Structures are given as structure tokens and as C-alpha cells.
Amino acid sequence: MDGREGTETLDHHIAPFDSAGLARTILAETGGASSDLALVLGSGLGGLADRVERRWERLGGELPGYPVSTVVGHAGRLILGTLSGRATWVVQGRVHLYEGYTPEEVTRYVRLLHALGVRTLVLTNAAGSLDATAAAPGEVVLCRDAVNLFFRCLARPAHDLPWRARSSLSSPELCGIATETAREAGICLRPGVLAASSGPSYESAAEVRAWRLLGGTVASMSTVPEALAARELGMRRLVFSLVTNLGTGLSPNPLTHEDVVVEADRAGAKLQGLLEILLPRL
């Protein structure tokens, strides 16, 4: 799952955020160029950003109110470019609740992308397997739904949210496209459910057993807050987890963030290959 160990949890104080105003500034810099598609790169997938033919790029710290990551493997860049012939916004690295950010701050980039014209959001993360038979290290999971263990990741106050049934984590029509694309490319794409919690430590063996009983396939520390924000904005969503390790208690070896990063870098090529074929179809 996304790395927490070795990260100092802080109470951040960052500038107020004006997504519409920042979007206008960015579009002025790009000469009006934009895209309706965005890709968020989790741990182990940052190398895909190197394949983007760049038109515009900024470090997160250069954008007013944009939170900056403190985690190894999350570079913190916003890029507009072309990938596999498809104009795409690329978010290279994200921030997490366990870094001391609020749910509103964690999801700021989603609101910025929406203001830039994005209507389809592809989210990726590194995740730990809760069931080795359903998702083994090195495999890719298409997360159709989620077990939300954050409990506090609404982007707006609850009384402002419409009372309606929650939709799935990934948009069903996009799941169909992704599944067919993987089949045609000969890439094993496991269906699954993302169990997501805020940390800041890796899950215990008891939690792995409990989350599996709740229906979870893989566990992560991110993605669900962003997907919920995207859903409330009416964006289409597609969520992939790159399985980097077995959950605690499923392997005799102790789990470390360094091992997760190494495995994510090794196995990331499979998901990168799928994304390069898939993006032009979205």
C-alpha cells in the first residue's frame, strides 16, 4: 500500500485554495490547452510521467494552496501533456491524511482538475493484498468498489451533501472498457474491492482478517477521498491498485515502506503498459 513509515505527520498550514482562480491562471499559461482526462500516479508509477510529451508542468509547491507531498515516491507535479496520443493531465504524486492534511486539502487537486475541464479521472495506487488467492504481489486490481475505513473523508460538510445512494468506486462503463482492453492486451486484471484507511501505520494481521471478511481485496491509504470528491463533482472514475505486498500476517517477512517502493517500481511496468493502451479509449 502507499507508504507511511518514515513520514513525519505534521499539522500543515497551507494557503486557502481557489480552484477556479488557479485553473484560470494555469489555462492562461497553457494558452487555453487542456484535456477532459486526468491520470493520478501512485507509488511505483511515477516513471510513466517520463513518457508524457509535456506541454506544461509545475511542481505542486509552485501552485498557490496546492498541498506538497512529504512521502518518498510522490514527486508532487502537475503535468499537461500527451500520452499514447491522448491529451492528459497527469498528477505525479499525491498527499495523504496521515501526513497531517485535512480531507479538504487531500482532495484539492480533484477540484482543480474539474475546474480545468477534466471529466474522467483515472486513479492508481500501490496496495497490499488482503487475500493472496485474489490478488498476489505484482498483479493489477481493478477496484470496482471500496470499503471506506477513513470515516472522515467528506470534502464538504455532511449537511451539504445530497441524500442519495452511494455509487461504486469506479464507474461501471469505464470498468467494462478497462476489462476488455486488458483482455485484448493479454494483461491479467483482477477485479476487487479497495479497503482504505488513514494509517499512519501498516495494518495489523487482525485488521487484514477483518477487512477480508468485510469484502476487501486490497488495502491502501489513499484514493477513496479523491474518488468520493470526483463522484460528487460528477466525474467518471476508474481506480487501479498495483499489488506490492502481502498484508501483515500473510507473509513471514516484516513489511517495510522501502520494500513496498522496490516492489512497486519492479511491478509497475504491467500497469503502465495497460494505461498506455487504455487512455486513448477513454
Protein Blocks (a to p, Z undefined) as FASTA:
>chain_A
ZZfehpacdddddddddfklmmmmmmmmnnopacfbdcdddehilmmmmmpccfbdcdfk
lpghiacdfbehilopaddddeehiacdddehiadfknopafklmmmmmmmmmmnopabd
cdddddddfbfklocghiacddfbdcdfklpacfbdfklpccdddddfbdfklmmmmmmm
mmmnopacddddddddebjadcdfklmmmmmmnopabdcfehjlmmmmmmmnopacdddd
ddfbdcehiacbdcdfklmmmmmmmmmmmmmmmmmmmmmmZZ
